[in-house]
Amino acid sequence: MASWAQELEQKRLSDRPCLEWTVRAFAAHSLELAGSAHPDGSRIVLVDGVATPLGGRQLTAEEIPEGM
């Protein structure tokens, strides 16, 4: 089991940047749900009209909000 410090570090490095990117993308109207689904039944998310793969996508360094 991860220690509390490890959990906080994971949130800082992964969860927080992902959440912040998602909120910004919603605000910019860059996200939408496709009418189709992945093989597992989860809805396909479009980012600027491009379908994301099953399991999501990796943020690039340029997409991670400053200070993260």
N, C-alpha and C positions, 0 to 999 in steps of 0.2 A: 504494500500500500504506500502511496506517495505521501511524503510529508506535507504539512501545510505550506511550508516555504516553496516546495516544488510545485504545488498546486497554484499558488499565487504567481509564480514565474511563468507557468504554462498559460495562465490567463493573460498575463502581460504580453507574452510573445505571440500568442495565437488567437485566443478568444476575443480580446479587446480590439485588435486591428481588424479582425473579420467583422465584428459587430459594427465598428465605426465605418468601415467601407460599405457595408450593406445599407446602413442608414443614409449615408451620402448618396449611394446609387439610387435608392428609392426617391430621395428628395430631387435628384436630377432626372427622374423618370427614365432611368436606364434599365430597370428591371421589369419583367412581365412574365406571366405564366403562359406557356404554350398550351394548346388544346390537347396535346398528346402527352404520353407518359413514357418513362423508362421501363425496361423489362420487369423491374421490381414493383411497378405500379406507382412510383413517386412521380409527381408532375415535373415536367421539364421546365427549367427556369431559363429565360432568355436574357442575356446581358447585351444591351445595344443590338438586339435582334439576332444574336448568335446563341444557339443552344449550348448549355453547359453539359459536360459529361456526367454520367452517373457518379455520385460521390462528390460533385462540386468541382471547383477549380482552385489552383494555387495562385495566391496573390503575388504579383511581381513587386519588387522593391519600390517601384514608382507608384504603385497603388496603395501602399501602406501609409496611413496618415503620419505626418511629421511628428516626431517626438515619441514614436512607439518603439 
